[in-house]
Amino acid sequence: MKRILTAMLGVGMCAGALADSGSPQLKVESQRLIRESGHECNNVEGVYPAAFGGSLIVICDDTRRYTIKSKDGHYVVGVAE
């Protein structure tokens, strides 16, 4: 599962992947990371690469937005603005 997040965070993303809301595996792994970080996420609506910074934007429960970034080999979850 970590390979999926690593691939999405990588620089070599193709334009076709940007239009997709994320694979089911990517959504499950993103939800797990968000919950382990102490945030609430009952349903992942979509996972999208951020425009800058090599991170992912995760939309949960239609109202919550989180970022997932790779830092020193670990994933860091934050609340997106």
Secondary structure, 3 states (H helix, E strand, C coil): CHHHHHHHHCCCCCHHHHCCCCCHHHHHHHHHHHHHCCCCCCCEEEEEECCCCCEEEEEECCCEEEEEEEECCEEEEEECC
